[in-house]
Protein backbone atom coordinates (compact mmCIF):
# COMPACT_ATOMS: atom_id res chain seq x y z
CA UNK A 1 0.00 0.00 0.00
CA UNK A 2 1.39 3.37 -0.96
CA UNK A 3 0.92 6.66 0.84
CA UNK A 4 -2.08 7.73 -1.26
CA UNK A 5 -3.92 4.49 -0.53
CA UNK A 6 -3.13 4.81 3.17
CA UNK A 7 -4.58 8.33 3.27
CA UNK A 8 -7.83 7.01 1.78
CA UNK A 9 -8.13 4.54 4.64
CA UNK A 10 -7.05 6.86 7.45
CA UNK A 11 -7.16 10.48 6.43
CA UNK A 12 -5.05 12.66 8.69
CA UNK A 13 -6.62 15.83 9.96
CA UNK A 14 -6.07 18.13 12.88
CA UNK A 15 -8.99 16.45 14.67
CA UNK A 16 -7.46 12.99 14.24
CA UNK A 17 -4.02 14.07 15.42
CA UNK A 18 -5.53 15.97 18.37
CA UNK A 19 -7.32 12.88 19.61
CA UNK A 20 -4.20 10.78 19.03
CA UNK A 21 -2.15 13.27 21.06
CA UNK A 22 -4.76 13.32 23.83
CA UNK A 23 -4.69 9.52 24.06
CA UNK A 24 -0.89 9.55 24.07
CA UNK A 25 -0.79 12.22 26.78
CA UNK A 26 -3.19 10.20 28.94
CA UNK A 27 -0.97 7.13 28.54
CA UNK A 28 2.11 9.17 29.47
CA UNK A 29 0.39 10.53 32.57
CA UNK A 30 -0.65 7.02 33.63
CA UNK A 31 2.90 5.78 33.00
CA UNK A 32 4.34 8.64 35.08
CA UNK A 33 1.89 7.97 37.91
CA UNK A 34 2.89 4.30 37.86
CA UNK A 35 6.59 5.22 37.96
CA UNK A 36 6.04 7.60 40.88
CA UNK A 37 4.31 4.79 42.76
CA UNK A 38 7.25 2.48 42.01
CA UNK A 39 9.76 5.08 43.22
CA UNK A 40 7.82 5.63 46.43
CA UNK A 41 7.87 1.87 47.07
CA UNK A 42 11.62 1.77 46.36
CA UNK A 43 12.16 4.66 48.77
CA UNK A 44 10.29 2.81 51.47
CA UNK A 45 12.39 -0.31 50.85
CA UNK A 46 15.57 1.73 51.34
CA UNK A 47 14.70 2.23 54.98
CA UNK A 48 16.14 -1.14 55.85
CA UNK A 49 17.85 -2.48 58.90
CA UNK A 50 21.17 -2.22 57.05
CA UNK A 51 20.69 1.52 56.54
CA UNK A 52 19.60 1.86 60.15
CA UNK A 53 22.75 0.14 61.41
CA UNK A 54 24.92 2.23 59.09
CA UNK A 55 23.26 5.40 60.39
CA UNK A 56 23.84 4.35 64.01
CA UNK A 57 27.54 3.74 63.32
CA UNK A 58 27.88 7.12 61.60
CA UNK A 59 26.03 8.88 64.45
CA UNK A 60 28.54 7.45 66.92
CA UNK A 61 31.38 8.99 64.88
CA UNK A 62 29.62 12.36 64.67
CA UNK A 63 28.77 12.71 68.36
CA UNK A 64 31.51 15.31 68.86
CA UNK A 65 30.43 17.46 65.91
CA UNK A 66 30.66 21.19 66.46
CA UNK A 67 27.52 23.34 66.09
CA UNK A 68 26.83 25.00 62.72
CA UNK A 69 28.99 22.56 60.73
CA UNK A 70 28.26 20.09 57.95
CA UNK A 71 28.92 17.30 60.42
CA UNK A 72 26.26 18.64 62.79
CA UNK A 73 23.79 18.90 59.90
CA UNK A 74 24.55 15.29 58.97
CA UNK A 75 24.14 14.24 62.59
CA UNK A 76 20.74 15.96 62.76
CA UNK A 77 19.59 14.29 59.53
CA UNK A 78 20.75 10.83 60.58
CA UNK A 79 19.21 11.21 64.01
CA UNK A 80 15.87 12.08 62.41
CA UNK A 81 16.15 9.02 60.15
CA UNK A 82 16.90 6.77 63.12
CA UNK A 83 13.97 8.20 65.09
CA UNK A 84 11.59 7.51 62.19
CA UNK A 85 12.95 3.99 61.74
CA UNK A 86 12.69 3.21 65.44
CA UNK A 87 9.16 4.63 65.68
CA UNK A 88 8.08 2.37 62.81
CA UNK A 89 9.96 -0.78 63.85
CA UNK A 90 10.20 -0.51 67.64
CA UNK A 91 7.16 1.45 68.83
CA UNK A 92 7.06 2.10 72.55
CA UNK A 93 4.36 -0.03 74.13
CA UNK A 94 3.69 -1.78 70.82
CA UNK A 95 4.77 -4.82 68.92
CA UNK A 96 7.65 -5.01 66.48
CA UNK A 97 6.31 -4.54 62.91
CA UNK A 98 8.77 -7.04 61.42
N, C-alpha and C positions, 0 to 999 in steps of 0.2 A: 504494500500500500504506500503510495506516495503522499506527499504533504497535502496536495489538493484533495485527495480522497479522504484523508484524515480530517480535514477541516469540515467536510460535508457531514461526517459522523459526529464530530464534537466541535462545533464552532466555538471559537474563543471570543469572549466579549469581556467587557469590564465587569459585568455582573457575575459571569462564571469565575473569573479570577478572584473577585472579591470574596465569593463564598469559599473558594479553595483556600484563600489566605486565612479566612476566619476559622475554617476547620483546622488548618495547620497551626494557627496561633493557639487554639484551644488544646490541641495535642501537646504543644510545647509547654503550655501552662501546667497541664496535668503531669507531664514528665518532670518539670521543675518541682512541683509539689511533692512528687514521689521521691525525688532526689533529696529534697530538704528533709523529708521523713527519714530516709536512710541515714543521712548525716547526723540527725539528732540521735538516732539509735546507736550509731558508731560512737558519738560523743559520750553517751551514757555507758557504753561498754569500756571506754577508756578509764573510767573511774574504778579501776580494779584494785585488788589487794596489793598487787605488785607496785602500782603507782603510789598507793597509800604508804607502803613500807619505804619506798624511795623518798617520799616527801618527809617521812619521820626522820630518816637518816640525814637528809639535808637540813632539816630544822635544827637538829642537834649541832650541826656544824655552824649554823648561823646564830646561835643563841647569844653570842657576844657582839652582834652587829650594832654599829653605832646608829643613833637616830639620823633621819634624813639622808640615808644612803641607799644605794641600789640593793645592798644586802638586806637592809631593813624592809624595803618594799617587797623583796622576794620572800622574806620571812613572814610578813603579813599575808601575802597571797597564799603561801603554802599552809599557813596556820588555818586560814579560812577553808581551804580545800580539805584539810584533815578534819576540821569540825563538821563539815557537810558529810564527809564519808562516815565519820563516827556516828552522827545523828541517824543516818540511814541504815547503818549496819549494826550498831551497838546502842540502840535507844535505851535511855535510862528508864528502868521499870518495865521494859518491854522485852520481847523475844528477838533474837538474832534473825535478820531477814534472809540469811543464807540458806 
